[in-house]
Amino acid sequence: MLHLIVQAIKVLMVAALAFVMVGSARAALTHFSTASNPPDRTVTFVVGRNEPSTQVAQALQAAGLIHSTTVFRLELKLSNPTGGLTPGSYQLNTGMTVSQIITALSRSPAATPTP
């Protein structure tokens, strides 16, 4: 009987730990996927022809548009497997999410709205 109680406690502890880990990962992803700064600054951002996504991510971070280059590259790979960023000059806003930035940079620069 005591053995069953110990097993049940172990299962509950593992489940609680998994719940905390998933919640923490979700919170971190939400933090790094949201806007870098308050939505009050428009930034002109240029994507060069054949510019690697790593370089684009570093420039976005330097411009204050994203928090994490890793999250940007991961989300780019998941949402746009070909990694096709369209070269050109874009008007981006510091209030845009990583997803919104990827969408903007995947379109023609003339079609990019500023939120």
NORUR-V134068 format. One record per residue. N is the residue number from 1. SS is DSSP state (H for helix, E for strand, C for the rest). NEAR is the number of other ideal C-beta (glycine too) atoms within 12 Angstrom. Layout:
# NORUR-V134068
n:N ss:SS near:NEAR
n:N ss:SS near:NEAR
This chain:
# NORUR-V134068
n:1 ss:C near:7
n:2 ss:H near:8
n:3 ss:H near:9
n:4 ss:H near:10
n:5 ss:H near:11
n:6 ss:H near:12
n:7 ss:H near:13
n:8 ss:H near:14
n:9 ss:H near:14
n:10 ss:H near:14
n:11 ss:H near:14
n:12 ss:H near:14
n:13 ss:H near:14
n:14 ss:H near:14
n:15 ss:H near:14
n:16 ss:H near:14
n:17 ss:H near:14
n:18 ss:H near:14
n:19 ss:H near:14
n:20 ss:H near:14
n:21 ss:H near:14
n:22 ss:H near:14
n:23 ss:H near:14
n:24 ss:H near:14
n:25 ss:H near:15
n:26 ss:H near:14
n:27 ss:H near:14
n:28 ss:H near:17
n:29 ss:H near:22
n:30 ss:H near:18
n:31 ss:H near:18
n:32 ss:H near:26
n:33 ss:H near:28
n:34 ss:C near:26
n:35 ss:C near:27
n:36 ss:C near:32
n:37 ss:C near:20
n:38 ss:C near:12
n:39 ss:C near:20
n:40 ss:C near:14
n:41 ss:C near:21
n:42 ss:E near:21
n:43 ss:E near:29
n:44 ss:E near:18
n:45 ss:E near:34
n:46 ss:E near:22
n:47 ss:E near:34
n:48 ss:C near:17
n:49 ss:C near:11
n:50 ss:C near:13
n:51 ss:C near:22
n:52 ss:C near:17
n:53 ss:H near:31
n:54 ss:H near:19
n:55 ss:H near:19
n:56 ss:H near:38
n:57 ss:H near:34
n:58 ss:H near:19
n:59 ss:H near:28
n:60 ss:H near:38
n:61 ss:H near:27
n:62 ss:H near:15
n:63 ss:C near:27
n:64 ss:C near:24
n:65 ss:C near:38
n:66 ss:C near:40
n:67 ss:C near:26
n:68 ss:C near:23
n:69 ss:H near:26
n:70 ss:H near:21
n:71 ss:H near:30
n:72 ss:H near:38
n:73 ss:H near:27
n:74 ss:H near:24
n:75 ss:H near:32
n:76 ss:H near:32
n:77 ss:H near:19
n:78 ss:H near:16
n:79 ss:H near:25
n:80 ss:C near:25
n:81 ss:C near:13
n:82 ss:C near:11
n:83 ss:C near:25
n:84 ss:C near:21
n:85 ss:C near:38
n:86 ss:C near:27
n:87 ss:C near:19
n:88 ss:E near:23
n:89 ss:E near:18
n:90 ss:E near:35
n:91 ss:E near:24
n:92 ss:E near:39
n:93 ss:E near:28
n:94 ss:C near:28
n:95 ss:C near:22
n:96 ss:C near:36
n:97 ss:C near:29
n:98 ss:H near:37
n:99 ss:H near:26
n:100 ss:H near:31
n:101 ss:H near:45
n:102 ss:H near:37
n:103 ss:H near:24
n:104 ss:H near:34
n:105 ss:H near:41
n:106 ss:C near:28
n:107 ss:C near:21
n:108 ss:C near:17
n:109 ss:H near:22
n:110 ss:H near:12
n:111 ss:H near:15
n:112 ss:C near:28
n:113 ss:C near:17
n:114 ss:C near:22
n:115 ss:C near:20
